[in-house]
Amino acid sequence: MMYEQNTARTLYKKLLTFYPQGFKERLEESMQQTFNDLYNEQKQKPGQGLFGFMLWMFTETAMGITREHILLITEGNAMKNFFINLRSPAIISLLLVIPFMIMEVANRRNFNEGFPIPLFVIMWLLPVAFIIILMPVVRNVRTGNSIMANPVSLVLRVALLLLMAWMWGVLLVDQMPCFLGVPNCD
């Protein structure tokens, strides 16, 4: 029971490392304390499972991480935050792709075949590029600038975003049977 609690705390602490640095510095300790308190409270309830609690906490935290990275992307000087702005789309995209990776591993029929790394790299890179291309448009809207100030750029961005979203959707639909473990899937 103590091992289970230590594992839960360790996993939650590792999840918190995905928050942006400034957010993590301000709130990591209090978030860990809140998690520990809620975990202990949940353990005291008779007949209540910890799996549902853990799933809820980890999902809520992952959504919070995504939200904070989106806020980080849409704020500040783009050149000053260049690497931060690359890190945030990368993390958001990773959080988007991880469920499909888990499904692939969980539903594999033949573990002798190689893991489809190129597939997941492409599934990860498309949302990263999508977010990076979308960032200037979102910044202009948030600062009150007209998005129609440069219509040619806007049309090109929208066309590229639509193409990338379509490619990702087609890839997902094509590979979904594989993720779900359908035999002889290519």
OpenMM code with the backbone's topology and positions (N, CA, C; nanometers):
from openmm import Vec3, app, unit

residues = "MET MET TYR GLU GLN ASN THR ALA ARG THR LEU TYR LYS LYS LEU LEU THR PHE TYR PRO GLN GLY PHE LYS GLU ARG LEU GLU GLU SER MET GLN GLN THR PHE ASN ASP LEU TYR ASN GLU GLN LYS GLN LYS PRO GLY GLN GLY LEU PHE GLY PHE MET LEU TRP MET PHE THR GLU THR ALA MET GLY ILE THR ARG GLU HIS ILE LEU LEU ILE THR GLU GLY ASN ALA MET LYS ASN PHE PHE ILE ASN LEU ARG SER PRO ALA ILE ILE SER LEU LEU LEU VAL ILE PRO PHE MET ILE MET GLU VAL ALA ASN ARG ARG ASN PHE ASN GLU GLY PHE PRO ILE PRO LEU PHE VAL ILE MET TRP LEU LEU PRO VAL ALA PHE ILE ILE ILE LEU MET PRO VAL VAL ARG ASN VAL ARG THR GLY ASN SER ILE MET ALA ASN PRO VAL SER LEU VAL LEU ARG VAL ALA LEU LEU LEU LEU MET ALA TRP MET TRP GLY VAL LEU LEU VAL ASP GLN MET PRO CYS PHE LEU GLY VAL PRO ASN CYS ASP".split()
positions = [
    Vec3(0.0826, -0.1200, 0.0000),
    Vec3(0.0000, 0.0000, 0.0000),
    Vec3(0.0867, 0.1260, 0.0000),
    Vec3(0.1958, 0.1230, 0.0798),
    Vec3(0.2851, 0.2381, 0.0846),
    Vec3(0.3589, 0.2525, -0.0481),
    Vec3(0.3969, 0.1372, -0.1093),
    Vec3(0.4646, 0.1390, -0.2392),
    Vec3(0.3742, 0.2023, -0.3445),
    Vec3(0.2442, 0.1678, -0.3401),
    Vec3(0.1464, 0.2225, -0.4334),
    Vec3(0.1371, 0.3743, -0.4182),
    Vec3(0.1356, 0.4216, -0.2949),
    Vec3(0.1268, 0.5647, -0.2690),
    Vec3(0.2529, 0.6359, -0.3163),
    Vec3(0.3707, 0.5788, -0.2907),
    Vec3(0.4949, 0.6401, -0.3359),
    Vec3(0.5022, 0.6434, -0.4877),
    Vec3(0.4555, 0.5378, -0.5529),
    Vec3(0.4543, 0.5340, -0.6992),
    Vec3(0.3624, 0.6424, -0.7533),
    Vec3(0.2444, 0.6566, -0.6951),
    Vec3(0.1496, 0.7587, -0.7395),
    Vec3(0.2097, 0.8975, -0.7237),
    Vec3(0.2720, 0.9240, -0.6104),
    Vec3(0.3337, 1.0551, -0.5875),
    Vec3(0.4481, 1.0810, -0.6850),
    Vec3(0.5292, 0.9791, -0.7091),
    Vec3(0.6421, 0.9935, -0.8018),
    Vec3(0.5933, 1.0214, -0.9430),
    Vec3(0.4923, 0.9474, -0.9875),
    Vec3(0.4384, 0.9692, -1.1219),
    Vec3(0.3776, 1.1087, -1.1348),
    Vec3(0.3065, 1.1530, -1.0315),
    Vec3(0.2458, 1.2853, -1.0357),
    Vec3(0.3539, 1.3934, -1.0388),
    Vec3(0.4592, 1.3738, -0.9601),
    Vec3(0.5691, 1.4697, -0.9583),
    Vec3(0.6352, 1.4780, -1.0960),
    Vec3(0.6519, 1.3644, -1.1622),
    Vec3(0.7102, 1.3626, -1.2971),
    Vec3(0.6181, 1.4334, -1.3961),
    Vec3(0.4884, 1.4149, -1.3819),
    Vec3(0.3937, 1.4819, -1.4700),
    Vec3(0.4029, 1.6338, -1.4546),
    Vec3(0.4226, 1.6801, -1.3329),
    Vec3(0.4322, 1.8243, -1.3082),
    Vec3(0.5527, 1.8870, -1.3776),
    Vec3(0.6539, 1.8081, -1.4108),
    Vec3(0.7720, 1.8645, -1.4771),
    Vec3(0.7403, 1.9146, -1.6171),
    Vec3(0.6259, 1.8760, -1.6743),
    Vec3(0.5894, 1.9229, -1.8075),
    Vec3(0.5279, 2.0626, -1.8064),
    Vec3(0.4972, 2.1165, -1.6885),
    Vec3(0.4478, 2.2536, -1.6821),
    Vec3(0.5574, 2.3495, -1.7260),
    Vec3(0.5209, 2.4682, -1.7797),
    Vec3(0.6225, 2.5685, -1.8109),
    Vec3(0.7015, 2.6055, -1.6844),
    Vec3(0.8272, 2.6407, -1.7021),
    Vec3(0.9192, 2.6621, -1.5904),
    Vec3(0.8650, 2.7602, -1.4861),
    Vec3(0.8173, 2.8774, -1.5297),
    Vec3(0.7684, 2.9780, -1.4349),
    Vec3(0.6506, 2.9290, -1.3534),
    Vec3(0.5583, 2.8613, -1.4188),
    Vec3(0.4415, 2.8058, -1.3511),
    Vec3(0.4858, 2.7016, -1.2497),
    Vec3(0.5767, 2.6160, -1.2930),
    Vec3(0.6249, 2.5072, -1.2074),
    Vec3(0.6932, 2.5631, -1.0831),
    Vec3(0.7757, 2.6664, -1.1007),
    Vec3(0.8465, 2.7252, -0.9868),
    Vec3(0.7505, 2.7826, -0.8842),
    Vec3(0.6411, 2.8426, -0.9318),
    Vec3(0.5454, 2.9047, -0.8402),
    Vec3(0.4539, 2.8039, -0.7717),
    Vec3(0.4110, 2.7002, -0.8423),
    Vec3(0.3010, 2.6186, -0.7907),
    Vec3(0.3291, 2.4703, -0.7728),
    Vec3(0.4470, 2.4227, -0.8103),
    Vec3(0.4725, 2.2784, -0.8048),
    Vec3(0.4563, 2.2224, -0.6634),
    Vec3(0.5124, 2.2891, -0.5665),
    Vec3(0.5071, 2.2377, -0.4291),
    Vec3(0.3637, 2.2310, -0.3769),
    Vec3(0.2852, 2.3365, -0.4014),
    Vec3(0.1473, 2.3359, -0.3523),
    Vec3(0.0627, 2.2338, -0.4285),
    Vec3(0.0919, 2.2111, -0.5567),
    Vec3(0.0179, 2.1104, -0.6318),
    Vec3(0.0487, 1.9702, -0.5798),
    Vec3(0.1748, 1.9457, -0.5448),
    Vec3(0.2108, 1.8154, -0.4875),
    Vec3(0.1401, 1.7953, -0.3536),
    Vec3(0.1363, 1.8995, -0.2721),
    Vec3(0.0715, 1.8886, -0.1422),
    Vec3(-0.0784, 1.8621, -0.1588),
    Vec3(-0.1406, 1.9329, -0.2522),
    Vec3(-0.2827, 1.9120, -0.2788),
    Vec3(-0.3078, 1.7690, -0.3256),
    Vec3(-0.2222, 1.7205, -0.4167),
    Vec3(-0.2355, 1.5825, -0.4640),
    Vec3(-0.2243, 1.4847, -0.3477),
    Vec3(-0.1238, 1.5035, -0.2623),
    Vec3(-0.1053, 1.4143, -0.1472),
    Vec3(-0.2267, 1.4161, -0.0553),
    Vec3(-0.2801, 1.5347, -0.0287),
    Vec3(-0.3976, 1.5459, 0.0586),
    Vec3(-0.5182, 1.4748, -0.0035),
    Vec3(-0.5420, 1.4997, -0.1315),
    Vec3(-0.6560, 1.4360, -0.1978),
    Vec3(-0.6384, 1.2852, -0.2068),
    Vec3(-0.5152, 1.2402, -0.2305),
    Vec3(-0.4867, 1.0970, -0.2378),
    Vec3(-0.5166, 1.0314, -0.1028),
    Vec3(-0.4674, 1.0929, 0.0052),
    Vec3(-0.4908, 1.0377, 0.1397),
    Vec3(-0.6393, 1.0379, 0.1744),
    Vec3(-0.7092, 1.1436, 0.1350),
    Vec3(-0.8533, 1.1515, 0.1594),
    Vec3(-0.9265, 1.0409, 0.0834),
    Vec3(-0.8869, 1.0175, -0.0420),
    Vec3(-0.9503, 0.9147, -0.1241),
    Vec3(-0.9256, 0.7761, -0.0653),
    Vec3(-0.8060, 0.7534, -0.0098),
    Vec3(-0.7727, 0.6237, 0.0508),
    Vec3(-0.8605, 0.5934, 0.1717),
    Vec3(-0.9035, 0.6976, 0.2412),
    Vec3(-0.9826, 0.6791, 0.3628),
    Vec3(-1.1265, 0.6400, 0.3338),
    Vec3(-1.1733, 0.6669, 0.2123),
    Vec3(-1.3114, 0.6354, 0.1771),
    Vec3(-1.3243, 0.4856, 0.1529),
    Vec3(-1.4123, 0.4179, 0.2285),
    Vec3(-1.4282, 0.2735, 0.2091),
    Vec3(-1.4951, 0.2435, 0.0746),
    Vec3(-1.4395, 0.1451, 0.0055),
    Vec3(-1.4983, 0.0999, -0.1201),
    Vec3(-1.4698, 0.1898, -0.2396),
    Vec3(-1.3951, 0.2948, -0.2198),
    Vec3(-1.3622, 0.3841, -0.3306),
    Vec3(-1.2311, 0.3409, -0.3941),
    Vec3(-1.2301, 0.3252, -0.5245),
    Vec3(-1.1098, 0.2847, -0.5954),
    Vec3(-1.0182, 0.4026, -0.6210),
    Vec3(-0.8903, 0.3758, -0.6153),
    Vec3(-0.7918, 0.4804, -0.6410),
    Vec3(-0.7653, 0.4977, -0.7901),
    Vec3(-0.7982, 0.3969, -0.8718),
    Vec3(-0.7712, 0.4073, -1.0144),
    Vec3(-0.8469, 0.5243, -1.0772),
    Vec3(-0.9759, 0.5348, -1.0473),
    Vec3(-1.0567, 0.6447, -1.1010),
    Vec3(-1.0047, 0.7795, -1.0559),
    Vec3(-0.9665, 0.7886, -0.9303),
    Vec3(-0.9103, 0.9121, -0.8771),
    Vec3(-0.7825, 0.9488, -0.9513),
    Vec3(-0.6930, 0.8501, -0.9683),
    Vec3(-0.5650, 0.8748, -1.0359),
    Vec3(-0.5887, 0.9169, -1.1813),
    Vec3(-0.6793, 0.8490, -1.2485),
    Vec3(-0.7096, 0.8823, -1.3872),
    Vec3(-0.7608, 1.0261, -1.3970),
    Vec3(-0.8511, 1.0620, -1.3071),
    Vec3(-0.9064, 1.1975, -1.3055),
    Vec3(-0.7970, 1.3001, -1.2789),
    Vec3(-0.7124, 1.2780, -1.1778),
    Vec3(-0.6066, 1.3727, -1.1428),
    Vec3(-0.5059, 1.3892, -1.2565),
    Vec3(-0.4652, 1.2776, -1.3160),
    Vec3(-0.3665, 1.2856, -1.4229),
    Vec3(-0.4262, 1.3518, -1.5476),
    Vec3(-0.5522, 1.3260, -1.5768),
    Vec3(-0.6178, 1.3901, -1.6908),
    Vec3(-0.6310, 1.5393, -1.6674),
    Vec3(-0.6768, 1.5775, -1.5494),
    Vec3(-0.6906, 1.7194, -1.5160),
    Vec3(-0.5562, 1.7908, -1.5238),
    Vec3(-0.4523, 1.7269, -1.4727),
    Vec3(-0.3197, 1.7885, -1.4738),
    Vec3(-0.2681, 1.8002, -1.6161),
    Vec3(-0.2863, 1.6978, -1.6986),
    Vec3(-0.2431, 1.7037, -1.8388),
    Vec3(-0.3163, 1.8153, -1.9131),
    Vec3(-0.4442, 1.8327, -1.8840),
    Vec3(-0.5187, 1.9422, -1.9455),
    Vec3(-0.4660, 2.0775, -1.8981),
    Vec3(-0.4302, 2.0868, -1.7709),
    Vec3(-0.3722, 2.2099, -1.7181),
    Vec3(-0.2380, 2.2408, -1.7825),
    Vec3(-0.1567, 2.1387, -1.8028),
    Vec3(-0.0272, 2.1574, -1.8692),
    Vec3(-0.0492, 2.2102, -2.0099),
    Vec3(-0.1427, 2.1511, -2.0812),
    Vec3(-0.1739, 2.1956, -2.2169),
    Vec3(-0.2206, 2.3405, -2.2154),
    Vec3(-0.3092, 2.3745, -2.1232),
    Vec3(-0.3624, 2.5103, -2.1130),
    Vec3(-0.2504, 2.6114, -2.0862),
    Vec3(-0.1608, 2.5782, -1.9940),
    Vec3(-0.0510, 2.6702, -1.9613),
    Vec3(0.0433, 2.6888, -2.0791),
    Vec3(0.0694, 2.5830, -2.1537),
    Vec3(0.1562, 2.5969, -2.2704),
    Vec3(0.0887, 2.6786, -2.3795),
    Vec3(-0.0412, 2.6638, -2.3947),
    Vec3(-0.1135, 2.7453, -2.4927),
    Vec3(-0.1070, 2.8923, -2.4521),
    Vec3(-0.1250, 2.9205, -2.3241),
    Vec3(-0.1123, 3.0586, -2.2774),
    Vec3(0.0282, 3.1122, -2.3008),
    Vec3(0.1267, 3.0301, -2.2782),
    Vec3(0.2652, 3.0710, -2.2993),
    Vec3(0.2910, 3.1015, -2.4465),
    Vec3(0.2334, 3.0228, -2.5355),
    Vec3(0.2500, 3.0432, -2.6793),
    Vec3(0.1898, 3.1759, -2.7223),
    Vec3(0.0734, 3.2087, -2.6680),
    Vec3(0.0005, 3.3259, -2.7157),
    Vec3(0.0436, 3.4553, -2.6492),
    Vec3(0.1389, 3.4505, -2.5601),
    Vec3(0.1861, 3.5714, -2.4920),
    Vec3(0.3306, 3.6007, -2.5279),
    Vec3(0.3684, 3.7230, -2.5057),
    Vec3(0.5094, 3.7597, -2.5068),
    Vec3(0.5726, 3.7766, -2.6423),
    Vec3(0.6992, 3.8144, -2.6380),
    Vec3(0.7822, 3.8394, -2.7541),
    Vec3(0.8219, 3.7064, -2.8169),
    Vec3(0.7938, 3.6892, -2.9445),
    Vec3(0.8192, 3.5619, -3.0118),
    Vec3(0.9676, 3.5273, -3.0146),
    Vec3(1.0547, 3.6232, -3.0375),
    Vec3(1.1977, 3.5934, -3.0433),
    Vec3(1.2538, 3.5651, -2.9037),
    Vec3(1.2054, 3.6381, -2.8059),
    Vec3(1.2520, 3.6171, -2.6683),
    Vec3(1.2157, 3.4777, -2.6199),
    Vec3(1.0988, 3.4313, -2.6572),
    Vec3(1.0487, 3.3012, -2.6130),
    Vec3(1.0604, 3.1953, -2.7220),
    Vec3(1.1576, 3.2086, -2.8124),
    Vec3(1.1665, 3.1196, -2.9285),
    Vec3(1.1675, 2.9727, -2.8881),
    Vec3(1.2589, 2.9342, -2.7974),
    Vec3(1.2672, 2.7930, -2.7598),
    Vec3(1.1499, 2.7510, -2.6742),
    Vec3(1.0996, 2.8412, -2.5928),
    Vec3(0.9799, 2.8104, -2.5150),
    Vec3(0.8640, 2.7865, -2.6105),
    Vec3(0.8571, 2.8698, -2.7159),
    Vec3(0.7482, 2.8560, -2.8126),
    Vec3(0.7601, 2.7289, -2.8950),
    Vec3(0.8778, 2.6718, -2.9056),
    Vec3(0.8920, 2.5417, -2.9708),
    Vec3(0.8611, 2.4292, -2.8733),
    Vec3(0.8952, 2.4502, -2.7486),
    Vec3(0.8719, 2.3470, -2.6473),
    Vec3(0.7221, 2.3248, -2.6240),
    Vec3(0.6483, 2.4325, -2.6182),
    Vec3(0.5053, 2.4216, -2.5909),
    Vec3(0.4300, 2.3449, -2.6998),
    Vec3(0.4481, 2.3790, -2.8291),
    Vec3(0.3807, 2.2973, -2.9306),
    Vec3(0.4256, 2.1508, -2.9263),
    Vec3(0.5525, 2.1288, -2.8958),
    Vec3(0.6025, 1.9910, -2.8891),
    Vec3(0.5327, 1.9130, -2.7777),
    Vec3(0.5156, 1.9751, -2.6623),
    Vec3(0.4505, 1.9071, -2.5497),
    Vec3(0.3016, 1.8869, -2.5773),
    Vec3(0.2362, 1.9887, -2.6303),
    Vec3(0.0935, 1.9758, -2.6613),
    Vec3(0.0725, 1.8634, -2.7631),
    Vec3(0.1580, 1.8591, -2.8655),
    Vec3(0.1469, 1.7551, -2.9674),
    Vec3(0.1737, 1.6175, -2.9092),
    Vec3(0.2705, 1.6099, -2.8195),
    Vec3(0.3005, 1.4824, -2.7551),
    Vec3(0.1801, 1.4335, -2.6743),
    Vec3(0.1173, 1.5245, -2.6013),
    Vec3(-0.0019, 1.4868, -2.5245),
    Vec3(-0.1159, 1.4415, -2.6162),
    Vec3(-0.1189, 1.4938, -2.7383),
    Vec3(-0.2194, 1.4536, -2.8356),
    Vec3(-0.1916, 1.3136, -2.8908),
    Vec3(-0.0647, 1.2793, -2.9097),
    Vec3(-0.0264, 1.1537, -2.9732),
    Vec3(-0.0132, 1.0380, -2.8741),
    Vec3(0.0182, 1.0666, -2.7498),
    Vec3(0.0406, 0.9606, -2.6502),
    Vec3(-0.0752, 0.8605, -2.6401),
    Vec3(-0.2014, 0.9033, -2.6403),
    Vec3(-0.3086, 0.8020, -2.6318),
    Vec3(-0.3038, 0.7000, -2.7456),
    Vec3(-0.2678, 0.7433, -2.8651),
    Vec3(-0.2602, 0.6511, -2.9783),
    Vec3(-0.1396, 0.5587, -2.9655),
    Vec3(-0.0318, 0.6089, -2.9075),
    Vec3(0.0846, 0.5239, -2.8827),
    Vec3(0.0496, 0.4160, -2.7801),
    Vec3(-0.0224, 0.4557, -2.6779),
    Vec3(-0.0637, 0.3602, -2.5746),
    Vec3(-0.1568, 0.2554, -2.6358),
    Vec3(-0.2498, 0.2997, -2.7194),
    Vec3(-0.3403, 0.2049, -2.7858),
    Vec3(-0.2619, 0.1087, -2.8732),
    Vec3(-0.1620, 0.1579, -2.9444),
    Vec3(-0.0797, 0.0735, -3.0308),
    Vec3(-0.0089, -0.0335, -2.9490),
    Vec3(0.0507, 0.0059, -2.8378),
    Vec3(0.1228, -0.0896, -2.7539),
    Vec3(0.0258, -0.1881, -2.6884),
    Vec3(-0.0851, -0.1379, -2.6377),
    Vec3(-0.1801, -0.2240, -2.5652),
    Vec3(-0.2488, -0.3257, -2.6566),
    Vec3(-0.2678, -0.2903, -2.7821),
    Vec3(-0.3440, -0.3762, -2.8724),
    Vec3(-0.2589, -0.4499, -2.9753),
    Vec3(-0.1310, -0.4554, -2.9539),
    Vec3(-0.0432, -0.5254, -3.0492),
    Vec3(-0.0665, -0.6746, -3.0401),
    Vec3(-0.0797, -0.7349, -3.1533),
    Vec3(-0.0977, -0.8799, -3.1592),
    Vec3(0.0365, -0.9518, -3.1709),
    Vec3(0.1313, -0.8896, -3.2398),
    Vec3(0.2598, -0.9527, -3.2648),
    Vec3(0.3698, -0.8573, -3.2191),
    Vec3(0.4336, -0.8889, -3.1089),
    Vec3(0.5362, -0.8008, -3.0552),
    Vec3(0.6705, -0.8164, -3.1263),
    Vec3(0.6772, -0.9093, -3.2225),
    Vec3(0.8003, -0.9266, -3.2988),
    Vec3(0.8160, -0.8190, -3.4053),
    Vec3(0.7043, -0.7616, -3.4481),
    Vec3(0.7127, -0.6556, -3.5487),
    Vec3(0.7595, -0.5263, -3.4823),
    Vec3(0.8231, -0.4429, -3.5603),
    Vec3(0.8765, -0.3188, -3.5047),
    Vec3(0.7669, -0.2187, -3.4718),
    Vec3(0.7966, -0.1337, -3.3763),
    Vec3(0.7046, -0.0271, -3.3386),
    Vec3(0.7066, 0.0789, -3.4498),
    Vec3(0.5913, 0.1292, -3.4918),
    Vec3(0.5865, 0.2227, -3.6052),
    Vec3(0.6329, 0.3643, -3.5680),
    Vec3(0.7607, 0.3779, -3.5397),
    Vec3(0.8166, 0.5071, -3.4979),
    Vec3(0.7927, 0.6163, -3.6025),
    Vec3(0.8171, 0.5909, -3.7331),
    Vec3(0.7927, 0.6980, -3.8315),
    Vec3(0.6479, 0.7486, -3.8302),
    Vec3(0.5534, 0.6591, -3.8097),
    Vec3(0.4129, 0.6988, -3.8036),
    Vec3(0.3903, 0.7988, -3.6903),
    Vec3(0.4422, 0.7670, -3.5722),
    Vec3(0.4195, 0.8544, -3.4578),
    Vec3(0.5003, 0.9830, -3.4660),
    Vec3(0.6135, 0.9795, -3.5321),
    Vec3(0.6899, 1.1035, -3.5542),
    Vec3(0.6090, 1.1973, -3.6433),
    Vec3(0.5507, 1.1426, -3.7503),
    Vec3(0.4684, 1.2247, -3.8395),
    Vec3(0.3440, 1.2743, -3.7657),
    Vec3(0.2806, 1.1848, -3.6886),
    Vec3(0.1617, 1.2262, -3.6122),
    Vec3(0.1951, 1.3333, -3.5096),
    Vec3(0.3194, 1.3377, -3.4646),
    Vec3(0.3633, 1.4388, -3.3684),
    Vec3(0.4034, 1.5666, -3.4400),
    Vec3(0.4760, 1.5559, -3.5510),
    Vec3(0.5263, 1.6740, -3.6213),
    Vec3(0.4155, 1.7582, -3.6838),
    Vec3(0.3113, 1.6933, -3.7359),
    Vec3(0.2027, 1.7700, -3.7972),
    Vec3(0.1365, 1.8671, -3.6982),
    Vec3(0.0988, 1.8240, -3.5776),
    Vec3(0.0421, 1.9211, -3.4829),
    Vec3(0.1431, 2.0257, -3.4362),
    Vec3(0.2712, 1.9871, -3.4249),
    Vec3(0.3729, 2.0863, -3.3870),
    Vec3(0.3755, 2.1976, -3.4914),
    Vec3(0.3840, 2.1602, -3.6188),
    Vec3(0.3859, 2.2598, -3.7265),
    Vec3(0.2552, 2.3390, -3.7298),
    Vec3(0.1437, 2.2717, -3.7078),
    Vec3(0.0124, 2.3372, -3.7064),
    Vec3(0.0100, 2.4482, -3.6010),
    Vec3(0.0544, 2.4164, -3.4810),
    Vec3(0.0519, 2.5137, -3.3719),
    Vec3(0.1475, 2.6294, -3.4005),
    Vec3(0.2662, 2.5989, -3.4514),
    Vec3(0.3644, 2.7042, -3.4810),
    Vec3(0.3108, 2.7990, -3.5880),
    Vec3(0.2438, 2.7459, -3.6891),
    Vec3(0.1875, 2.8305, -3.7946),
    Vec3(0.0689, 2.9107, -3.7423),
    Vec3(-0.0058, 2.8546, -3.6507),
    Vec3(-0.1238, 2.9216, -3.5948),
    Vec3(-0.0881, 3.0315, -3.4944),
    Vec3(0.0265, 3.0198, -3.4297),
    Vec3(0.0635, 3.1124, -3.3210),
    Vec3(0.0563, 3.2607, -3.3603),
    Vec3(0.1122, 3.3051, -3.4730),
    Vec3(0.1040, 3.4482, -3.5052),
    Vec3(-0.0389, 3.4974, -3.5259),
    Vec3(-0.1245, 3.4136, -3.5819),
    Vec3(-0.2644, 3.4527, -3.6020),
    Vec3(-0.3322, 3.4728, -3.4663),
    Vec3(-0.3093, 3.3795, -3.3746),
    Vec3(-0.3691, 3.3893, -3.2413),
    Vec3(-0.3173, 3.5133, -3.1684),
    Vec3(-0.1877, 3.5391, -3.1788),
    Vec3(-0.1308, 3.6586, -3.1148),
    Vec3(-0.1942, 3.7864, -3.1682),
    Vec3(-0.2118, 3.7942, -3.3002),
    Vec3(-0.2741, 3.9134, -3.3586),
    Vec3(-0.4157, 3.9328, -3.3080),
    Vec3(-0.4915, 3.8254, -3.2994),
    Vec3(-0.6292, 3.8354, -3.2504),
    Vec3(-0.6304, 3.8779, -3.1040),
    Vec3(-0.5416, 3.8184, -3.0228),
    Vec3(-0.5386, 3.8509, -2.8788),
    Vec3(-0.4950, 3.9946, -2.8518),
    Vec3(-0.4076, 4.0492, -2.9362),
    Vec3(-0.3615, 4.1871, -2.9151),
    Vec3(-0.4542, 4.2891, -2.9771),
    Vec3(-0.5579, 4.2425, -3.0461),
    Vec3(-0.6548, 4.3342, -3.1046),
    Vec3(-0.6180, 4.3800, -3.2442),
    Vec3(-0.5114, 4.3272, -3.3014),
    Vec3(-0.4739, 4.3632, -3.4381),
    Vec3(-0.5688, 4.2953, -3.5364),
    Vec3(-0.5848, 4.3566, -3.6500),
    Vec3(-0.6699, 4.2996, -3.7534),
    Vec3(-0.5980, 4.1823, -3.8188),
    Vec3(-0.6656, 4.0701, -3.8270),
    Vec3(-0.6038, 3.9562, -3.8942),
    Vec3(-0.6036, 3.9763, -4.0452),
    Vec3(-0.6781, 4.0743, -4.0924),
    Vec3(-0.6846, 4.1028, -4.2355),
    Vec3(-0.5791, 4.2048, -4.2784),
    Vec3(-0.4865, 4.2405, -4.1895),
    Vec3(-0.3814, 4.3360, -4.2243),
    Vec3(-0.2934, 4.2811, -4.3360),
    Vec3(-0.2721, 4.1531, -4.3377),
    Vec3(-0.1937, 4.0890, -4.4427),
    Vec3(-0.2738, 3.9695, -4.4945),
    Vec3(-0.3695, 3.9947, -4.5853),
    Vec3(-0.4603, 3.8873, -4.6281),
    Vec3(-0.3919, 3.7726, -4.7026),
    Vec3(-0.2867, 3.8012, -4.7779),
    Vec3(-0.2184, 3.6947, -4.8512),
    Vec3(-0.1559, 3.5958, -4.7530),
    Vec3(-0.0893, 3.6485, -4.6525),
    Vec3(-0.0287, 3.5639, -4.5498),
    Vec3(-0.1356, 3.4826, -4.4771),
    Vec3(-0.2460, 3.5462, -4.4455),
    Vec3(-0.3543, 3.4773, -4.3754),
    Vec3(-0.4112, 3.3635, -4.4599),
    Vec3(-0.4350, 3.3886, -4.5882),
    Vec3(-0.4896, 3.2859, -4.6768),
    Vec3(-0.3924, 3.1687, -4.6883),
    Vec3(-0.2633, 3.1982, -4.7026),
    Vec3(-0.1634, 3.0908, -4.7101),
    Vec3(-0.1585, 3.0103, -4.5812),
    Vec3(-0.1628, 3.0799, -4.4669),
    Vec3(-0.1613, 3.0104, -4.3379),
    Vec3(-0.2840, 2.9206, -4.3221),
    Vec3(-0.4006, 2.9743, -4.3544),
    Vec3(-0.5242, 2.8970, -4.3406),
    Vec3(-0.5212, 2.7761, -4.4334),
    Vec3(-0.4745, 2.7945, -4.5563),
    Vec3(-0.4668, 2.6825, -4.6503),
    Vec3(-0.3713, 2.5752, -4.5981),
    Vec3(-0.2567, 2.6176, -4.5463),
    Vec3(-0.1598, 2.5220, -4.4923),
    Vec3(-0.2150, 2.4514, -4.3682),
    Vec3(-0.2837, 2.5264, -4.2829),
    Vec3(-0.3436, 2.4666, -4.1630),
    Vec3(-0.4500, 2.3639, -4.2009),
    Vec3(-0.5324, 2.3974, -4.2996),
    Vec3(-0.6351, 2.3031, -4.3440),
    Vec3(-0.5717, 2.1777, -4.4029),
    Vec3(-0.4666, 2.1945, -4.4818),
    Vec3(-0.3974, 2.0795, -4.5405),
    Vec3(-0.3390, 1.9902, -4.4315),
    Vec3(-0.2746, 2.0505, -4.3324),
    Vec3(-0.2146, 1.9715, -4.2243),
    Vec3(-0.3216, 1.9012, -4.1414),
    Vec3(-0.4309, 1.9698, -4.1118),
    Vec3(-0.5390, 1.9080, -4.0346),
    Vec3(-0.5992, 1.7915, -4.1139),
    Vec3(-0.6180, 1.8105, -4.2443),
    Vec3(-0.6701, 1.7037, -4.3287),
    Vec3(-0.5742, 1.5843, -4.3311),
    Vec3(-0.4441, 1.6104, -4.3467),
    Vec3(-0.3447, 1.5025, -4.3489),
    Vec3(-0.3462, 1.4242, -4.2178),
    Vec3(-0.3528, 1.4957, -4.1052),
    Vec3(-0.3523, 1.4298, -3.9752),
    Vec3(-0.4784, 1.3457, -3.9586),
    Vec3(-0.5919, 1.4025, -3.9999),
    Vec3(-0.7183, 1.3290, -3.9898),
    Vec3(-0.7191, 1.2040, -4.0755),
    Vec3(-0.6697, 1.2138, -4.1994),
    Vec3(-0.6633, 1.0980, -4.2882),
    Vec3(-0.5705, 0.9923, -4.2296),
    Vec3(-0.4571, 1.0354, -4.1778),
    Vec3(-0.3616, 0.9426, -4.1162),
    Vec3(-0.4242, 0.8717, -3.9968),
    Vec3(-0.4950, 0.9471, -3.9146),
    Vec3(-0.5599, 0.8894, -3.7972),
    Vec3(-0.6678, 0.7878, -3.8372),
    Vec3(-0.7520, 0.8249, -3.9320),
    Vec3(-0.8583, 0.7342, -3.9768),
    Vec3(-0.7976, 0.6082, -4.0386),
    Vec3(-0.6916, 0.6253, -4.1174),
    Vec3(-0.6262, 0.5117, -4.1819),
    Vec3(-0.5638, 0.4164, -4.0798),
    Vec3(-0.5058, 0.4700, -3.9743),
    Vec3(-0.4333, 0.3886, -3.8776),
    Vec3(-0.5164, 0.3449, -3.7574),
    Vec3(-0.6376, 0.3973, -3.7424),
    Vec3(-0.7191, 0.3639, -3.6262),
    Vec3(-0.7406, 0.2131, -3.6108),
    Vec3(-0.7664, 0.1381, -3.7174),
    Vec3(-0.7790, -0.0073, -3.6981),
    Vec3(-0.6522, -0.0688, -3.6373),
    Vec3(-0.5364, -0.0187, -3.6783),
    Vec3(-0.4101, -0.0698, -3.6209),
    Vec3(-0.4017, -0.0369, -3.4724),
    Vec3(-0.4406, 0.0850, -3.4363),
    Vec3(-0.4371, 0.1258, -3.2958),
    Vec3(-0.5313, 0.0395, -3.2127),
    Vec3(-0.6403, -0.0035, -3.2753),
    Vec3(-0.7400, -0.0832, -3.2039),
    Vec3(-0.7093, -0.2328, -3.2065),
    Vec3(-0.6003, -0.2725, -3.2753),
    Vec3(-0.5568, -0.4112, -3.2718),
    Vec3(-0.6184, -0.5025, -3.3756),
    Vec3(-0.6702, -0.4465, -3.4849),
    Vec3(-0.7268, -0.5291, -3.5912),
    Vec3(-0.6152, -0.6123, -3.6539),
    Vec3(-0.6371, -0.7418, -3.6699),
    Vec3(-0.5308, -0.8267, -3.7292),
    Vec3(-0.5025, -0.7873, -3.8741),
    Vec3(-0.3779, -0.8138, -3.9171),
    Vec3(-0.3331, -0.7880, -4.0539),
    Vec3(-0.3518, -0.6423, -4.0948),
    Vec3(-0.3307, -0.5551, -4.0041),
    Vec3(-0.3456, -0.4122, -4.0304),
    Vec3(-0.2157, -0.3578, -4.0899),
    Vec3(-0.2284, -0.2724, -4.1894),
    Vec3(-0.1099, -0.2109, -4.2504),
    Vec3(-0.1140, -0.0627, -4.2348),
] * unit.nanometer
topology = app.Topology()
chain = topology.addChain("A")
for resn in residues:
    res = topology.addResidue(resn, chain)
    for name in ("N", "CA", "C"):
        topology.addAtom(name, app.Element.getBySymbol(name[0]), res)
